Amino acid sequence: MERQISTPKPKKSFMDRLKGREGQKWLVIITFMFAPLLLLFVFTYLPFAKMVQFSFYNMKYIGPMKFVGLKNYIDVFQRDDCFKSLIVSVYYMGGAVVQLALALFFASLMVFKVKGSSFFKGAMFFPYLICGIAVGFIFKFFYARGFVLDSILQIFGMNQENIPMWLQDKSINNISLAATSVWRYTGQNMILFLGAMMSVDADLYEAASLDGANKWHQFRYIILPSIKSIVVLNLILSISGSLSAFEPPYVITNGTMGTGTYFVIMNRIAHENQKVGLACAMAIVLLAIIVVCTVAQKLFFKYVFDDGTSDESKAAVRKRKKAEKAAKKVGQI
């Protein structure tokens, strides 16, 4: 019986594979990925690499470049107008916490179907649609001496002599500026919270009402555990964003009278003083601080809330396990 000898299949060339179904699929994927990746490289990664390079030089926008090593980074921590300006960001961090608390409160009201909720949601979200520069000019006149806020307070019986200088008094001007961010971003966070709350099963509210739970109990034991991950995410983003506050102090006070945030000082050093290398070093330091703060917040919330989505914190788990051990010991006795 003769044995049939199988002939090996000829290998397909690159062009043959490219014309096939699998090759056409990869060709489409690579073609559609090329344009966004090219734009991302040209406008993000390449400028970032050049910024890192410039941070090691003493240079202006036009002129010679002198390599200075880590001198710019050392100056960031030694100059009073650089690193110490991060203290001003504490006011914006406090404003971020107030802003999230108000957003959570208003979103909780909206989820319980308050009359006129549609109008209220639109009115709350409208400030976020306004350009940040325009918001700065609005509050520049709002806080000006003898203008809107002073006039309102005088209507309620306050003397103008007792009204503080909202933008000149160093004890209150940063609080006034942080309030502008609270006014602008509260509506945005309210919509985010409200969207998360709307995903909660409505039957849970009805069952809780039948069991005698009031609105506070429903918020504490149903709403808050269900949107815990959104609350944690918004808090991380808000506090990290507070470190890069720019528009309110730049437009309203131009960073004068102790209101200059890190970004305002960096802009002044880069554009007015023409110290591009120092400004690039400041940007790198700020990036490192934001990364550290974000990781620290994530670890903190992971410790407090486990993975950010569970119903029990680690403290509650430890307390429950301790109670179970105590109950076992009592049972053994």
Salt bridges, closest charged atoms under 4 A:
GLU22 OE2 - LYS25 NZ 3.24
ASP75 OD2 - LYS71 NZ 3.07
ASP80 OD1 - LYS84 NZ 3.28
ASP81 OD2 - ARG79 NH2 2.78
ASP150 OD2 - ARG145 NH1 3.80
GLU247 OE1 - ARG184 NH1 2.99
GLU312 OE2 - ARG320 NE 3.16
GLU324 OE2 - ARG320 NH1 3.35
